């Protein structure tokens, strides 16, 4: 497994990251940060969904709930200082069990808040692909 020092810095190429700050001086820190879903194309309405992240080195874990989601967990990793891979599973308010995989970018805004941009695909419980934006609270 790579260490933080072994991953390379790239400028985020996601169109919505343009003008935001890359983390070229080190890995973004998601530990103990909370995010609201501000866009969730082709999925649940974003209202009320809150993600709480933990991070240890390159490993990302977390929980989420709210809106249509009763409870959810995630596990992921940093691929570069700003690129991430995350797998999540959740139980909806209607007791449907879902899972999906996603790849995306972390960017910092001028107010030192982070945004996460993810492109994802359902693995079970639903079909299709989409994209989401998470904004730090």
N, C-alpha and C positions, 0 to 999 in steps of 0.2 A: 504494500500500500504506500502511495506517495505521501510525503510530508508536506506541510505548508510551504517550506522552502523550495520544494521541487516542482510545484505547479507554477505555470507561467502567467504573466499578466497579458491580457488582451483587452482592447477597447471593446466595450459592449456594442454589438452591431444591431441590436434590436432597434427598430425605428423610433420607438417611444423613449429610448435611453439617450438619444442624441442631446447633447448639452448637459447631461448629468455626469457626475463624478465617477470615474473608474477607481477601483481599489488597487492601484498599481504599487502602493507602498505596503501592501499586506492584504490578508484575507478579510473579506467583510465579516463582521461579527453579528450573527443572528441570535446569539444566546440571550435569553430572557426578553426578547423583543416580541411585541404583539402586532398583528397585522389584520386589517379589515379587507375583505374582498371588495374591490371597487369596480371590477368588470369580470364577468363570467360568461363568455360567449359560448352558446350551445350547451349550457348546463343549468344548474339551479340558479334562481335569482340570487344575487350577491347579498341582499340585505340581511344583516344580522350575523353573518358568518365571520367568526373571529378565530385566527390562528395564533397559537403561542408556540414559539420555537425555543429549542435548546440546541447548543452546539458544543462539540468537543473536538478541536482540531478540524479535520475535514468532514466529520460526521454531523449530520443534521437530524434531529428528532423533533417531534412535536405533537400537539393535540389541537383539535378544532371542533367547533360546535356552533350552533345558532342557525336561525332561519330554518331551512328544510332539513338540516343536519342535527341528529340527536347526539351523536358522538363520532369522532374520527381520530385516526392516528396517522402519522407520516414518518417515513424513514428516508434519508437521502444522503447525498455527499456533494462536496465541491469538486468540480472537475478542473476548473481554473480558479483564479481569485474571484471571478464574478459569474462563472457559469456553474449551474447546479443541475443535479438529477434527483428527482423526488418520486417516490412511490407512496400512494396513500390508499387507505381503505376507510370506509365509514358506514354507519348505520343511519338511515334516514328516519324522519318522523313517522313514515309509513312502514317502518321496519324492513326496508329493502337494504340488502348488503351490497355495497359497490366497491370497486377498486379501479385505480387508474395510475398510469405512469406519466411523468412529465419531465421536460427539459426546459431550462430557461436561464435567465440572467438576473443578477442583483445589481441595482444601481443606486447611487446616493444622490439626493437632491440638494440644492443650495442650503436648505434649512437643516441639514444633517439627518434627514429622515430617509429611510430606505424604501425602495420599491422593488417588487419581485414580479417579473414578467414570465409567464409559463405558457408553453404550448403542450397540450396533453392529449391522451387517448385513453378511452375507457378500456379496461381489461376484463371486467365482469360486472354484471348487473345492469349495464346500459351499453349502448353502442355509439360510436361516433368519436369525433375529435373536436377540439376547441382551444380556446386560449383564455387566460385569466390574468388579472393584475391585482396584486396585493399591495396595499399602502400601509406603511407603519403608522401606528396610532401614537 
